[in-house]
Amino acid sequence: MQKAKKIFWWIVVLFLLYAIFTSPNEAAGIVNAIWDVLVNGVENLAKFFDALLQKN
């Protein structure tokens, strides 16, 4: 199982490198979109917990 996991990660890394080298602008756009989703999620979690603490 460990060997299959290692092979899977190598395939993922090679695919990412291929995607970056063949179309760097699109790869940057995808990374930017993923970053925006993560930042938005963290901000929403902060707002949620802030609202919970304010209800005392």
C-alpha positions as CSV (number, residue, x, y, z in Angstrom):
1,M,0.0,0.0,0.0
2,Q,2.9,2.4,0.8
3,K,4.4,1.8,-2.6
4,A,1.1,2.6,-4.4
5,K,0.7,5.8,-2.3
6,K,4.2,6.9,-3.3
7,I,3.5,6.2,-7.0
8,F,0.3,8.2,-6.8
9,W,2.1,11.2,-5.4
10,W,4.8,11.1,-8.0
11,I,2.1,11.0,-10.7
12,V,0.4,14.0,-9.1
13,V,3.6,16.0,-8.9
14,L,4.5,15.1,-12.5
15,F,1.1,16.2,-13.7
16,L,1.3,19.5,-11.8
17,L,4.7,20.2,-13.3
18,Y,3.4,19.3,-16.8
19,A,0.4,21.7,-16.3
20,I,2.7,24.5,-15.1
21,F,5.2,24.2,-17.9
22,T,2.6,23.8,-20.7
23,S,0.2,26.6,-19.6
24,P,1.7,28.7,-16.8
25,N,-1.0,31.4,-17.0
26,E,-3.9,29.0,-16.6
27,A,-2.0,27.2,-13.7
28,A,-1.5,30.6,-12.0
29,G,-5.2,31.3,-12.4
30,I,-6.2,28.0,-10.9
31,V,-3.8,28.5,-7.9
32,N,-5.2,32.0,-7.5
33,A,-8.8,30.7,-7.5
34,I,-8.0,28.0,-4.9
35,W,-6.3,30.6,-2.7
36,D,-9.4,32.8,-2.9
37,V,-11.6,29.9,-1.9
38,L,-9.4,29.1,1.1
39,V,-9.2,32.7,2.2
40,N,-12.9,33.2,1.9
41,G,-13.5,30.0,3.9
42,V,-11.3,31.2,6.7
43,E,-12.9,34.6,6.8
44,N,-16.4,32.9,7.0
45,L,-15.3,30.7,9.8
46,A,-14.0,33.7,11.7
47,K,-17.3,35.5,11.2
48,F,-19.2,32.4,12.3
49,F,-17.3,32.1,15.6
50,D,-17.4,35.8,16.1
51,A,-21.2,35.7,15.8
52,L,-21.3,32.8,18.3
53,L,-19.3,34.7,20.8
54,Q,-21.4,37.8,20.4
55,K,-24.6,36.0,21.3
56,N,-23.8,35.9,25.1
